[in-house]
Amino acid sequence: MNIAFICNHFKTMFFYEVALQLEKSGYKVFWLSPSKRWANWLYSKGVPRNRILDITEYWKERNGGNKSLTTNELQSLFSLEEYSGIRINDVILMDRLLSKKHIEYALLYLSTCNKHITNFISTNNIKVVFSEATWAFELITIMICKKLKLNCYCPHTIRIPDGRFAFFEGHNQAKFEQIRKVTEEDIKLAEAYYDMFLTKKPKPKYWYINNKIPKFRLDWINKMISHIIMKVKGINHFDETYFGTRYLIQKRIQEVCNAKLISILNPFEKPPRERPYVLFTLHKQPEASIDVLGSMYSNQLETIKKIIRRLPVTHELYVKEHSNSIGDRSLNFYNNIKSLPNVKLIDPYVDSHELIKGADLVITISGTIAYEAALYGVPAITLADMFFKPILANNNVDLSSINIQEIRENLKSFRREKIIEFLAYMYANSFEGEVSDPKTSPSCVSNENIAKVTRGFHKVLSNQLS
């Protein structure tokens, strides 16, 4: 079977190690790259050039030619929308870089991707694609796969239980590939994990990895030099996953300054707990969890305002910052939140599990905190459609219809058995292993982890052949 991986920065190194193992079993692996840097990295590893689509090679088609879409190109993009249910405008707004470019450029980029990805997949008879769902390049590939009736999987952590991943279908995390039926062993694992969760209140590994306050680091200088060299060589031309040098410098300075100012003026407070409250947690941004999974709610300040408009006067809204986000947002952003009626901006280092237990309702866009709340039997809703919806009070909810009393009444039927059933289902349809990149988590490319992860890939691919 011919399969493909999409390059995504340092995760390309992780996917490459998995690909090597799959090729030993007879799979023929191809690569889709939005970046010349990572296409060149694959060449250096001995991957044949005819196995790699480097989209940056095709911008020359526009040189001296038409700078706007033809009618046929526009119709082709519209056809993708019809098959996938995803709008091109949404794809552009989901992308943290393309959304800042001129609309004509964005459409030309996506049209070029559409043409050459479709041709590459069809010509090479690729049956399954593995990807992330962060960049527009990945999102349009997912749309193309839907049109071609092929599976595009996004292997990703299932968050709870930790250390496991599943193969999510498409660009969101509403559904994942069904692997097998639940066994007695799955139920035992679920019961043991649930008891441990209630006792120890564990945080996922990725939370600890990312939980760092921005401060100047010496390795930033080497990174800047590397980016300047790539720019001079023209390696990043037409690479819409590359942050420009100026952007990176501005962002790093801004993060450090924001973090310092916040440490001095401290806009946060401890939870007063004087009145009943609803808990809403902010997402780190930019991040696929908010920009892609929760694209319709990606303006978090406006989302908070919508919640406030539906909140009864008997309740306060606790807005808790994500501790991984300190430095990302300005003091002005926090002051805008604090100016809203009946809103308390909560210290990001307060124990979130204790906040959950005291809340009448937990609201998040796509966050793990709703999953955790459900395990405690606390009413929780997500605004995005999420895979843990079977244990939530509501999922993919319309903010205009929120009714706290009704939600709490509906949850009176909460049973431990329902939680165990769901966790057992997660064990049955996920795999041991860490899906990450060696820059964030060096252990992900260890022989032990690659062996575990590859077993999952083998299983999901064998399902395609059966």
Buried (B, 14 or more C-beta within 10 A) or exposed (E): BBBBBBBBBBBBBBBBBBBEBBEEEEBBBBBBBBBBBBBBBBBEEEBEEEBBBBBBBBBEEBEEEEEEBEEEBBEBBEEBBEBBEBBBEBBBBBBBBBBEBEEEBBBBBBBBBBBBBBEBBEEBEBBBBBBBBBBBBBBBBBBBBBBBEBBBBBBBBBBBBBBBBBBBBBBBBBBBBEBEEBEEEBBEBBBEBBEEBBEEBBBBBBBEEBBEBBEEEEEEEEEBEEBEEBBEEEBBEBBBBBEEBEEBEEBBEBBBEBBBBBEEEEBBEEBEEEEBBBBBBBBBBBBBBBBBBBBEBBEBEEBBBBBBEBBEEEBBBBBBBBBBBBBBBBBEBBEBBEEBEBBBBBBBEBEBBEBBEEBBBBBBBBBBBBBBBBBBBBBBBBBBBBBBBEBBBBBBBEBEEBEBEEBBEEBEEBEEEBBBBBBBBBBBBBBBBBBBBBEBBEEBBBEEBBEBBBBBBBBBBEBBEE
